[in-house]
């Protein structure tokens, strides 16, 4: 009896071992793939690219390619830019520290006043295709303001032209403005790249600006604002486009106005050579003696 019980128990244990082995095999086979997926999920690869400042940027500076760079992270900050082309050419409305993301509101202020430096004033001037550099200027460019004055009693009946304002920054030009909060779409960027390759973009934009030219808003020094208003109402203004990367004027040149008069453009007139008076003619009239030279007018009878 004891032998039979032992045999039964041994059979039960053997069967249990087989069942446990089968269960172990099933558990160790199929769940291996989900486990690997679950292990890799907490560390997603960095895929978001956004623009950061490559160096410290001061407020009012027009951004260049050396000012910005792309950085990659798991997620992009809200309001960040996805391409450096969206930032290049824009003007920063506040100081941006190196390594800080360049956000849309940092280059797209709600008001033109955010683009003005201390001591600057925004003044609007009337422009057309000729006055406005043929429509090729754009916000962010720097211009000199030239003034022409016709001959009047106040300027001693002499026409002249002068450089009235140097290095004035364009805030708005026609319908174009530095305040542009619409980020370009991927399709729009592809179209712009294609037009840029053929050189048609600049021509198209210039043609559109010429059609919409009415006024330009310039950022000038406070001391130049009243002079600019007076010159706009008493003479003819014209904008002269300056190189984008040209520095500020030397102190001795920036403080003065370069004036050109009509006489400066006229050829020098040679002074007539002095004629030789020759020997005087002595006329004796009784006890009186009278001397005449060649330049003296003949006496009337």
C-alpha positions in Angstrom: 0.0 0.0 0.0 2.8 2.3 0.8 4.5 1.5 -2.4 1.4 2.4 -4.5 1.0 5.7 -2.6 4.6 6.6 -3.3 4.2 5.8 -7.0 1.1 8.0 -7.2 2.8 10.9 -5.5 5.9 10.5 -7.8 3.6 10.6 -10.8 1.8 13.7 -9.6 5.1 15.5 -8.9 6.4 14.5 -12.4 3.3 15.8 -14.1 3.5 19.0 -12.1 7.1 19.5 -13.1 6.1 19.1 -16.8 3.3 21.6 -16.4 5.5 24.1 -14.7 8.2 23.7 -17.4 5.6 24.3 -20.2 4.3 27.4 -18.4 7.8 28.8 -18.0 8.6 28.3 -21.7 5.5 30.1 -22.8 6.2 33.0 -20.4 9.8 33.4 -21.5 9.1 33.3 -25.3 6.4 35.7 -26.5 6.7 38.7 -24.1 10.3 39.4 -25.1 9.4 41.9 -27.9 7.0 44.1 -25.8 9.6 44.2 -23.1 12.2 45.5 -25.4 9.8 48.2 -26.7 8.8 49.2 -23.2 12.5 49.5 -22.2 13.2 51.9 -25.2 10.1 54.0 -24.8 11.3 56.1 -21.8 14.3 57.5 -23.8 13.0 58.8 -27.1 15.6 60.1 -29.6 16.0 63.9 -29.9 14.2 65.0 -33.0 13.0 68.6 -32.5 15.2 71.4 -34.0 14.8 75.0 -33.0 16.8 78.2 -33.3 19.0 79.5 -30.5 21.2 82.5 -30.1 24.8 81.7 -31.1 26.0 84.8 -29.2 24.6 87.6 -27.0 22.2 89.7 -29.1 21.3 93.2 -28.1 17.8 94.7 -28.6 17.4 96.4 -31.9 20.0 94.4 -33.7 19.2 92.9 -37.1 20.0 89.2 -36.9 22.6 87.7 -39.2 23.6 84.2 -39.9 26.4 84.3 -37.3 23.9 85.3 -34.6 21.7 82.2 -34.7 22.2 78.4 -34.9 20.0 75.3 -34.8 19.8 73.1 -31.7 18.3 69.6 -31.4 16.3 68.4 -28.3 13.5 66.1 -27.5 10.9 68.9 -27.8 11.0 72.5 -29.0 10.0 75.4 -26.7 6.6 77.0 -27.5 6.9 79.9 -29.9 10.4 78.9 -31.2 11.6 79.0 -34.8 12.4 75.9 -36.8 14.7 77.5 -39.3 17.5 80.1 -39.1 16.0 81.7 -42.3 13.0 82.8 -40.2 15.3 84.8 -37.9 17.9 86.2 -40.3 17.0 89.7 -41.3 14.6 90.3 -38.4 15.3 92.8 -35.6 15.4 91.6 -32.0 12.9 93.5 -29.8 14.9 92.6 -26.6 18.2 91.3 -25.4 18.8 87.6 -26.1 21.4 85.7 -24.2 23.7 83.2 -25.9 22.2 79.7 -26.0 18.7 81.0 -25.4 15.9 80.0 -27.8 15.0 82.7 -30.3 11.2 83.0 -29.8 8.8 84.6 -32.2 7.8 87.3 -29.8 11.5 88.3 -29.5 11.7 89.3 -33.2 8.0 90.2 -33.8 7.0 92.9 -31.4 3.5 94.1 -31.1 4.5 97.8 -31.6 7.2 99.7 -33.5 8.1 101.4 -30.3 9.7 98.1 -29.2 12.2 98.5 -32.0 13.4 102.0 -31.0 16.5 102.5 -29.0 16.7 105.1 -26.2 17.0 108.5 -27.8 15.5 107.4 -31.1 12.2 108.6 -32.7 10.1 107.1 -35.5 9.3 109.6 -38.2 7.3 108.9 -41.4 8.3 110.4 -44.7 6.5 110.3 -48.0 8.2 108.2 -50.6 7.7 107.0 -54.2 9.7 104.8 -56.5 12.4 107.4 -57.1 12.7 108.7 -53.5 12.5 105.2 -52.1 15.6 103.7 -53.9 13.5 102.2 -56.6 11.5 100.1 -54.2 14.5 97.8 -53.4 14.9 99.0 -49.8 13.3 96.9 -47.0 12.8 97.1 -43.3 16.0 96.7 -41.4 18.1 98.5 -44.0 20.0 101.7 -43.3 19.7 104.8 -45.4 21.0 108.4 -45.6 18.4 111.1 -46.0 19.3 113.6 -48.7 17.6 117.0 -49.0 17.4 119.3 -52.1 16.6 123.0 -51.7 15.9 125.3 -54.6 17.1 128.8 -54.8 15.2 131.0 -52.3 15.8 134.3 -50.6 16.5 132.4 -47.3 19.5 130.5 -48.9 20.8 133.6 -50.8 19.2 132.4 -54.1 21.5 129.4 -54.3 20.3 125.8 -54.9 22.0 123.2 -52.8 21.8 119.6 -51.6 22.9 118.2 -48.2 23.0 114.9 -46.3 20.4 115.7 -43.7 20.3 112.4 -41.7 23.0 109.7 -41.7 22.3 106.0 -41.0 18.6 106.1 -40.4 17.1 102.6 -39.9 14.0 101.7 -41.9 11.2 100.4 -39.7 8.5 100.2 -42.3 8.7 100.6 -46.1 5.4 100.7 -48.0 3.3 97.8 -46.8 6.4 95.9 -45.5 7.2 96.1 -41.8 9.5 94.5 -39.3 6.4 93.4 -37.3 5.6 90.1 -39.0 4.2 87.3 -36.7 3.3 84.9 -39.5 5.9 82.1 -39.6 6.4 80.7 -43.1 5.1 77.3 -43.8 7.2 74.4 -45.2 5.5 74.9 -48.6 6.2 78.6 -48.6 9.8 78.1 -47.7 10.2 75.6 -50.6 8.7 78.1 -53.0 11.0 80.9 -51.6 14.1 78.7 -52.0 13.2 77.9 -55.6 12.6 81.6 -56.4 15.8 82.6 -54.7 17.8 80.2 -56.9 16.5 81.8 -60.0 16.9 85.3 -58.8 13.2 86.0 -59.3 12.3 86.6 -55.7 14.1 90.0 -55.4 12.5 91.3 -58.6 9.0 90.1 -57.6 9.3 91.7 -54.1 10.7 94.9 -55.5 7.8 95.1 -58.0 5.3 94.6 -55.3 6.9 97.2 -53.1 6.9 99.8 -55.9 3.2 99.3 -56.3 2.5 99.9 -52.6 5.0 102.6 -51.9 3.4 105.5 -50.0 5.5 106.1 -46.9 8.5 104.9 -45.0 9.0 105.1 -41.2 12.6 105.8 -40.2 14.2 105.5 -36.8 16.3 108.7 -36.3 17.9 110.5 -33.4 15.7 112.7 -31.3 17.7 115.8 -32.4 17.1 114.9 -36.1 13.4 114.4 -36.0 12.4 118.0 -36.1 14.9 118.8 -38.8 13.6 115.9 -40.9 10.0 117.2 -40.6 11.1 120.7 -41.6 13.1 119.5 -44.6 10.2 117.3 -45.8 8.0 120.4 -46.0 10.5 122.9 -47.5 12.5 120.8 -49.9 12.8 117.5 -51.7 13.9 114.3 -49.9 15.6 111.3 -51.3 16.8 108.1 -49.6 20.3 106.7 -50.2 20.8 103.0 -49.4 23.8 102.2 -47.3 25.7 98.9 -47.2 24.2 96.4 -44.7 27.4 95.6 -42.9 28.9 99.2 -42.9 29.8 100.5 -39.4 28.8 103.8 -37.9 30.2 107.1 -39.2 33.5 108.5 -37.8 32.8 111.1 -35.2 34.1 114.0 -37.3 31.9 113.0 -40.3 28.8 112.0 -38.3 28.5 115.4 -36.5 28.5 117.5 -39.7 26.3 117.8 -42.8 27.8 117.4 -46.2 26.5 120.3 -48.4 26.9 120.6 -52.1 26.0 123.9 -53.9 25.4 124.5 -57.6 28.6 126.5 -57.7 30.5 123.4 -56.6 29.4 121.6 -59.7 30.1 124.5 -62.1 33.5 124.7 -63.9 35.9 127.2 -62.5 35.8 130.4 -64.4 39.3 131.8 -65.2 39.8 135.4 -64.1 40.5 137.8 -67.0 44.2 138.7 -67.2 45.0 142.3 -66.2 45.7 144.5 -69.3 48.8 146.5 -69.4 47.9 150.1 -68.9 50.9 151.2 -70.9 52.6 154.6 -70.7 50.3 157.5 -69.7 49.5 160.2 -72.2 50.3 163.7 -71.0 48.0 166.4 -72.2 49.1 170.0 -71.5 46.3 172.4 -71.1 47.8 175.8 -70.5 49.4 175.7 -67.1 47.6 172.4 -66.2 48.8 169.0 -67.1 46.5 166.0 -67.4 47.5 162.4 -67.7 45.5 159.7 -69.5 45.9 156.0 -69.5 44.6 153.4 -72.0 41.9 152.3 -69.5 40.5 155.8 -69.0 37.4 156.6 -70.9 37.7 159.4 -73.5 36.6 162.8 -72.4 33.2 163.9 -73.6 33.3 167.1 -75.8 
